[in-house]
Structure formats: structure tokens, C-alpha cells
Amino acid sequence: MDINRSTALKCFKNEIGQANHMLITIMVGLDGIVPYQVEAQEEFHTSWNPKSKKKSVERSKVFAKKATMAWLVDCIDMYLRLINQSPLLIDSKQLKQSIDSKENSRSVYKRINIICSHYNIQSIDYALVDLLICWRNRLTHFQAENDIMSNNRKILQNNVENIKEKHCGLDANQTLESFDNCAFPTFKEITSFVRASINLISEFDKCLLNDINLVTYADRIIVKYLNDRKEYRLNNIFSKDSQTAEKSLRQILFQNGFISENPNDVDEFCKNISNLSVQNAKEALLNGTFLFEKSC
């Protein structure tokens, strides 16, 4: 068995996947208010009666874009938290210590920079996510003066044509100018931030999975799964014959990003622990791992 994505990446993509669609839906709805003379339904009459519908629409568009940026950063934060929880995806002690430090643990920006530094990531996607977070902070936090890192600014300035090609004509120089002037981002800039966020987090996931021993990660996934409903799941799996138990264990891994490939140590791991009795499996679970069982 091999793996193509972590549970954390699946959760991240599920959350962020509809961001563009939802923002477009809001924009389309707002654009229809003035030309189609839309009136509020009765339940909104006491709270929605703007003097100028046109101005209200423009302010609402700004709010929608600010909310989307905050949502994107929150989704990134969710991924960074999930990789540092059970089943733990961070295998480097140095990386984990840096992320867990009091100075860094509560800052999305610092944790992203730590991971990019650890894996030597210097990409357009990283530069755009840097810009996203700084711009979001300026728009949502009073008197915030966050600025994009100089090396990421240079990446954007030196890849203007490449960015135009990959991001539907986005002009990086114009985007930086808007950011520097504390303007609001355009719809095109927001959609580019969505795409860059997905790309960067996917790159993080690939780096982390390349670092980790797959048997170790499989063990962590199974331990997490069993602990969620301990008694029921232990009995449901390990009271069955070994072939049925192995099939159940493999299914757990499939649901968490593993895929069928040429037989390897992960397959052997599943086969070995499928022979455990309920009592032996319970003891292993109490120890927090199935990796040190004699039967493994």
C-alpha cells in the first residue's frame, strides 16, 4: 500500500474546495439587486432598507471578499493544526519543536514560514499565500501593518508573465501596488489566492508524507480510529477471523488516503496485527501503538 494524501489534506480540500463557487454566487446575487429591482423578503424588511442599493452592493462585495480571505487563512490554519494532531503527520522532531514553540504555535504566518524554510520551498504559490495572509491581516485587524517578505515580493516581481499565464491574467505588479496602497483585492486576486493556497498546502502534504515512514503513519491512523470508539471498534474488528480483520484494517487506511500498490511493509503490518485477539489489541492500544507487538 502507498499513500497519495493525508487525512488533513482531505479535510482542507473539503473546506476550501467550494470557496470560489460560493464567492461567485454571492457576487452574482449582489449584481442582480439593482438592475432587477430586488426587494427584501418580509423577514428582512426591518433590517434591510438601504438608502442606496448600489452603494450597499459595493460595500457588501468588499465584505464578501474580506470574509473569503479570512476563510482561506482559517482553512490553512486548520490544516496546520491537523498535521500536528493524531494521526501525527510531522515526523521531524526539529520541525515539530519549531512549530510547537510558544513563539510560533499560534501564528499561521510563522508556521507556514517554518515549514517552507524546512523544506526549502520558494515558489509563486508560497509568495501568493504570504501576500494573502498579510493582506487579510491589514483588512481585518485594526492598524495592522503586515508586509510581505522581501524574497517573496521579488518572486512575484520576477515571475510576472508566468503568473499571468497560470492565474488567468493576474498582473502581479498591479496586485502588489494595490496591497501597498491598502486597497481591496479584486475578485481575480481572491481566486488566485484560493488556487495558491490549495497548491501550497498540497506541496506541504507531499513533503510531509515523503518524510514519514508509512508503517508508522498507518499505525497512527489505526490507533486514532480505534480510540474514537474504543470498545465497539476493537470488538468489531478483532473478534472476527484474521482475514476479515485485515480487510477492515486496510479499509481504514483506504479511507485515510492510502491506495493499493505492490505489497510492502504496510500490507505486512495489517496482516500481522489482524491476528491479534481483542485483548491483545486492547493492550496495544493502551500502549498507543501496534508497532511493538511480538506478533508484528
N, C-alpha and C positions, 0 to 999 in steps of 0.2 A: 504493500500500500504506500501511496505517496500522498502529498497534500498540495492543494493549489491556492488555498486561502484560509485564514484563521476565522474562528468564530467572531472575533472582534471586527474583522473587516466586513463580514456578512451583516452584522448589526449596523455598522457605519453606513454601508451602502443602502440598507433598507431605510435608514433615517433620511439620508441626503438625496436618495435617488429621485424623488419627486419635486425637489426644490425648484428647478427651472419651470416645470409644469405648473406648479402652484403659483409661482410669481407671474407667469404669463396669464394665467386665469384671472388673477387679481387685476392685472393691467388691462386686460380685455374688458372686464366688468366695469372698471373705472372709466375707460374711454367711452363706454356706452351711456353714461349718466347724462351728459349734456346734449348730444345730438338726438338721443331718443327720449329726452324729457322724462327720465326715470324719476319716479316718486317713491318715497319710503313706504313700506308696508305699515299697516296700522300700529304694529307693536313697536316701531321705531319713531313714530311721529313726535313723541315728547322729547326725544334726544337727538333727532337729526332734522334740522331745518336751517341749512346754511344760507347766509345772505348771498354768497356767490358760489354756485355749484362748481364753476370752473376752477376757482381758487382752492376749493375744498378737495377737488380731484387731484390737483397738483400736489397739495400737501400730503394727501393720502398715498400718492405714488412714492414720495420721499420716505414716508413711514414704512411702506411695504419693502422698499429696498434696504432700509436700515434694519428692519426686522429679519430680512433674509440673511444679511451679513452676520447678525448676531446668532442666527440659527446655524449657519455654516460653522462658525467658531465653536459653538456648543457641540456640534456633531464631532468636530475634531477632538475636542476635549473628552468626549465620550469614548472615542477610540483609544486615546492615550491612557484613560483610566482602565479600560477593559484589558489592555495588554499587560497591565500591572496587577491584575486580579486573577483569581483562579478561573480557568486554567492559565497560569502564568506563561506569557509568551516571551518575555525578556529573559534571555539566558546569560547575558554578560553581567557579571557582578559589578563591574565598573560602571556600566550604563545604568543599571538599576540604582546603584548608590547615588549617582548624579541626579537621576530623576526624583528619587525619594528625599533628597536633601531638603531641609527647611526652606532654603533659599529658592528652590526651583519647583517644589511639588505642587504649588497652587497656581503656577503660571503656565498657561497654554503656550505662550510665546517662547518661554525659556525651554520648556520640554521639547518643543519642535526643534529649536536650535541645537539642543544637546544631541538629539537623535541624528540630525543632519550632519553635525560635526563628527559624531561617532562613525557614521557610515560614509563620510566624505561626499555627501550629496550637495552638488552645486548645479542646480537646474532651474529652468524657467518656471517650472511648477513651484519650486521652493520659493523663488523670488516673488511670485504672484501671491502665494499664501502669506508670506511676510507682509506684503502690501495690504492684503485683505485684513489681517489682524490689526495692523497699525491704523488703517483707515477706519475700521469698525470701532476701535478704541477712541479715536478722535471724535467720531459721531455720537457715541453713546455715553462717554464719560466726560463729565464737566471739567473743562480746562486741560484735558489730556493733550499731550504734545508728542505722542509716539512718532518715531520716524523710522523708515525702512533702513536696514543695514546698508552701508555703502557698497559692499560687494554685490548684494542683491540688486541694488539700484543699477550698478554697472551691467549686470547680467541682462536686465530689461533694456537698457540703453543700447547694448551691443547686439541685441537679437531682435531688432525692430521688425525686419522683414519676416523672420521665422515666426514671430508671434502673430503677425498679420495673417500668415498662411494657416497657422494652427488654431487661431482664435477668431475666425470669421471677420477679419479685417481690423481687429483691435489695434489701435495706434498706441504703443507703449509710452512714447514721449508725451503724447497728449494726456494719457492716463496719469502719468507722474506729475504733469503740470496741474491737473485737476486736484490731485492729492495734496500737492504743495500749497495750493490756493484754498484748501479746506472746502472744496466744492463737493457736491453729492455725486456718487458714482452713477454712471449710465447703466441702462439695462444690459448692454453688451458687456460692460465691465463685470457686472454681477455674474452673468452666465460664465464668463471666463474664470472667475474666482471659484465657481462651483466645479468646473472641469479640472482646474488646477488642484483643488482640494482632494478630489477623488484620485487623481493621478499620484499626488504626493503620498497620500495615506496608503495607496496600493503599493507604492515603492517601499515604504516603511515595512509593510507586511511581508513583502518578498525578502527583504534584508533580514528581518527577524526570524523568518522561517528557515532561511539558509543557515542561520547561526545555531539553531536549536536541534538537538538530537530528536528525531521523530518518535522514537520509542518513549523518550521522556515526556514529550508533549502528548502522546497518546495516553500515557499513564495519567497525566494531569487531567485530561478531558474525562476519562473514565471515572476517576476519583471525584471530580466535580459533579458529574452526572449522578453517581450513586449517592453522594452526600445530600443532594437536593431532596430526595425521598428515600432515605437510607433503608429502612426495614422492608418496605414494599419492593424496591428495586433490587436489593440483594436477593430476596427470596424469588422474585420473578425471573432473575437470570440464573443464579447459581443452584437453584433447586432442580433445574432442568438437566437433561443429558448434555454432555460436553459439546456435541455438535450444535445443538440449539443455542447453548450459552455462547459459543463462539460466534454464531450468526448474529446474535443480539449485540455482542460487543463490537463487531465490525459495523453494524448498523449505526451504533452510537457515533463511531468515528466518521462514517459517511455523512452523517448529519452535521458534522463539525468541520467539514472541508476536506476530509480525506477522500481519495479516489482509488479505484482498483488499478494496480500496476503489477509488474512482475513481483512474485513473492519475495519478501525481505524480512528484516527483523521485526517490523510492526506486525506482520502476519503471524510470525512465530510467537510474539508476545501475546497476541489474542488467543492463539491456540493453547498456549501454556496455562494462562490464567483461567481459561474455560474449564479446566479440570479441577478447579478448587471447589471445595464444599462451601455451603453457606457460612459455616462457622469460620473456616479458614479465610474466606473472602472478607468476612466481618473484621477479623483480626488485622488483615492487611489494610483495610480501610481505616481502622483506628490508628495505624502507623502512618497513614497519609500517602501510601504508595504500594503498588503491586510489584515493584521492580526488585525487591529483595526477598521475594518468596522463593523457597527452595524449588518449588515446582516450576518456577520460571527459568 
